[in-house]
Amino acid sequence: MELRIGVTHSVRDITLEIQGDDPSRAAARKAVEDALAGKSEVLWLKDKRGREVAVPVEKIAFVEFGAPDGERRLGFGA
């Protein structure tokens, strides 16, 4: 599943590929909700390859959760 984080005063977004299964998605959503609720000053997330990313909460402009793996549609269709 793709996760995009918009950062204030930055042209580029942070894009992570995280596990698309329900426990990983729920854990990522909980981490984002806790960070935005002020329970932590830094949002830490881990991608599929084990890379960890930290984003200061006051710099987060938006967070977008993409479709789970396998639900992506490519090409032209009716």
PyRosetta script that sets phi, psi and omega in degrees:
from pyrosetta import init, pose_from_sequence

init()
pose = pose_from_sequence("MELRIGVTHSVRDITLEIQGDDPSRAAARKAVEDALAGKSEVLWLKDKRGREVAVPVEKIAFVEFGAPDGERRLGFGA")
pose.set_psi(1, 139.8)
pose.set_omega(1, 179.1)
pose.set_phi(2, -91.6)
pose.set_psi(2, 137.0)
pose.set_omega(2, 177.8)
pose.set_phi(3, -125.5)
pose.set_psi(3, 124.6)
pose.set_omega(3, 178.4)
pose.set_phi(4, -114.0)
pose.set_psi(4, 136.4)
pose.set_omega(4, 177.7)
pose.set_phi(5, -124.3)
pose.set_psi(5, 120.4)
pose.set_omega(5, 175.2)
pose.set_phi(6, -84.4)
pose.set_psi(6, 136.4)
pose.set_omega(6, -178.3)
pose.set_phi(7, -116.9)
pose.set_psi(7, 132.0)
pose.set_omega(7, 179.9)
pose.set_phi(8, -63.8)
pose.set_psi(8, 147.3)
pose.set_omega(8, 179.1)
pose.set_phi(9, 59.9)
pose.set_psi(9, 29.3)
pose.set_omega(9, 177.0)
pose.set_phi(10, -138.1)
pose.set_psi(10, 136.6)
pose.set_omega(10, -178.9)
pose.set_phi(11, -75.1)
pose.set_psi(11, -33.6)
pose.set_omega(11, -175.6)
pose.set_phi(12, -98.6)
pose.set_psi(12, 147.6)
pose.set_omega(12, 175.0)
pose.set_phi(13, -90.9)
pose.set_psi(13, 160.9)
pose.set_omega(13, 171.8)
pose.set_phi(14, -93.4)
pose.set_psi(14, 125.6)
pose.set_omega(14, -179.8)
pose.set_phi(15, -118.7)
pose.set_psi(15, 127.6)
pose.set_omega(15, 179.2)
pose.set_phi(16, -125.4)
pose.set_psi(16, 144.5)
pose.set_omega(16, 170.2)
pose.set_phi(17, -102.1)
pose.set_psi(17, 111.9)
pose.set_omega(17, 178.3)
pose.set_phi(18, -111.2)
pose.set_psi(18, 164.5)
pose.set_omega(18, 179.6)
pose.set_phi(19, -56.7)
pose.set_psi(19, 137.3)
pose.set_omega(19, -176.6)
pose.set_phi(20, -88.9)
pose.set_psi(20, -2.1)
pose.set_omega(20, -179.0)
pose.set_phi(21, -71.4)
pose.set_psi(21, 159.4)
pose.set_omega(21, -174.0)
pose.set_phi(22, -59.4)
pose.set_psi(22, -42.7)
pose.set_omega(22, 179.3)
pose.set_phi(23, -63.2)
pose.set_psi(23, -40.6)
pose.set_omega(23, 179.8)
pose.set_phi(24, -68.0)
pose.set_psi(24, -41.4)
pose.set_omega(24, 178.6)
pose.set_phi(25, -63.9)
pose.set_psi(25, -43.2)
pose.set_omega(25, 179.7)
pose.set_phi(26, -65.7)
pose.set_psi(26, -38.8)
pose.set_omega(26, 179.2)
pose.set_phi(27, -66.0)
pose.set_psi(27, -41.8)
pose.set_omega(27, 178.2)
pose.set_phi(28, -64.6)
pose.set_psi(28, -43.9)
pose.set_omega(28, 179.0)
pose.set_phi(29, -62.0)
pose.set_psi(29, -41.2)
pose.set_omega(29, 179.6)
pose.set_phi(30, -64.8)
pose.set_psi(30, -41.7)
pose.set_omega(30, 178.8)
pose.set_phi(31, -62.3)
pose.set_psi(31, -41.4)
pose.set_omega(31, 179.2)
pose.set_phi(32, -66.7)
pose.set_psi(32, -46.2)
pose.set_omega(32, -179.7)
pose.set_phi(33, -61.2)
pose.set_psi(33, -43.6)
pose.set_omega(33, 179.1)
pose.set_phi(34, -63.4)
pose.set_psi(34, -42.0)
pose.set_omega(34, 179.8)
pose.set_phi(35, -64.1)
pose.set_psi(35, -45.8)
pose.set_omega(35, -178.5)
pose.set_phi(36, -70.3)
pose.set_psi(36, -23.0)
pose.set_omega(36, 177.3)
pose.set_phi(37, -81.5)
pose.set_psi(37, -3.7)
pose.set_omega(37, 177.3)
pose.set_phi(38, 90.8)
pose.set_psi(38, 12.3)
pose.set_omega(38, -179.4)
pose.set_phi(39, -78.6)
pose.set_psi(39, -13.8)
pose.set_omega(39, 175.6)
pose.set_phi(40, -149.4)
pose.set_psi(40, 159.5)
pose.set_omega(40, -179.8)
pose.set_phi(41, -93.5)
pose.set_psi(41, -17.1)
pose.set_omega(41, -177.3)
pose.set_phi(42, -131.0)
pose.set_psi(42, 134.0)
pose.set_omega(42, 175.1)
pose.set_phi(43, -93.8)
pose.set_psi(43, 118.9)
pose.set_omega(43, 177.4)
pose.set_phi(44, -108.2)
pose.set_psi(44, 128.9)
pose.set_omega(44, 176.8)
pose.set_phi(45, -134.6)
pose.set_psi(45, 152.2)
pose.set_omega(45, 179.3)
pose.set_phi(46, -121.1)
pose.set_psi(46, 133.7)
pose.set_omega(46, 179.9)
pose.set_phi(47, -89.4)
pose.set_psi(47, -177.4)
pose.set_omega(47, -176.9)
pose.set_phi(48, -59.2)
pose.set_psi(48, -33.1)
pose.set_omega(48, -176.5)
pose.set_phi(49, -88.2)
pose.set_psi(49, 0.9)
pose.set_omega(49, 179.3)
pose.set_phi(50, 93.2)
pose.set_psi(50, 0.7)
pose.set_omega(50, 178.0)
pose.set_phi(51, -70.8)
pose.set_psi(51, 132.5)
pose.set_omega(51, 178.4)
pose.set_phi(52, -103.9)
pose.set_psi(52, 138.8)
pose.set_omega(52, -178.9)
pose.set_phi(53, -125.5)
pose.set_psi(53, 134.5)
pose.set_omega(53, 177.5)
pose.set_phi(54, -116.4)
pose.set_psi(54, 134.0)
pose.set_omega(54, 178.4)
pose.set_phi(55, -130.2)
pose.set_psi(55, 124.8)
pose.set_omega(55, 175.3)
pose.set_phi(56, -62.1)
pose.set_psi(56, 131.3)
pose.set_omega(56, -174.2)
pose.set_phi(57, -59.8)
pose.set_psi(57, -36.7)
pose.set_omega(57, -177.2)
pose.set_phi(58, -69.9)
pose.set_psi(58, -11.0)
pose.set_omega(58, 179.1)
pose.set_phi(59, -97.6)
pose.set_psi(59, -3.9)
pose.set_omega(59, -177.6)
pose.set_phi(60, -77.8)
pose.set_psi(60, 123.6)
pose.set_omega(60, 177.5)
pose.set_phi(61, -94.5)
pose.set_psi(61, -42.0)
pose.set_omega(61, 177.4)
pose.set_phi(62, -159.1)
pose.set_psi(62, 161.6)
pose.set_omega(62, 174.7)
pose.set_phi(63, -132.8)
pose.set_psi(63, 128.8)
pose.set_omega(63, -178.2)
pose.set_phi(64, -124.1)
pose.set_psi(64, 122.1)
pose.set_omega(64, 175.7)
pose.set_phi(65, -95.2)
pose.set_psi(65, 123.7)
pose.set_omega(65, 178.3)
pose.set_phi(66, -82.2)
pose.set_psi(66, -178.3)
pose.set_omega(66, 178.7)
pose.set_phi(67, -68.0)
pose.set_psi(67, 147.4)
pose.set_omega(67, 175.5)
pose.set_phi(68, -59.6)
pose.set_psi(68, 157.6)
pose.set_omega(68, 179.5)
pose.set_phi(69, -52.8)
pose.set_psi(69, 140.4)
pose.set_omega(69, 178.5)
pose.set_phi(70, 92.2)
pose.set_psi(70, -12.5)
pose.set_omega(70, -179.3)
pose.set_phi(71, -101.5)
pose.set_psi(71, 7.0)
pose.set_omega(71, 179.2)
pose.set_phi(72, -79.8)
pose.set_psi(72, 134.2)
pose.set_omega(72, 178.4)
pose.set_phi(73, -110.6)
pose.set_psi(73, 133.0)
pose.set_omega(73, 179.4)
pose.set_phi(74, -121.2)
pose.set_psi(74, 153.3)
pose.set_omega(74, 175.4)
pose.set_phi(75, 88.0)
pose.set_psi(75, -169.5)
pose.set_omega(75, -178.2)
pose.set_phi(76, -102.3)
pose.set_psi(76, 140.8)
pose.set_omega(76, 179.3)
pose.set_phi(77, -155.2)
pose.set_psi(77, 163.3)
pose.set_omega(77, -179.7)
pose.set_phi(78, -98.5)
pose.dump_pdb("model.pdb")
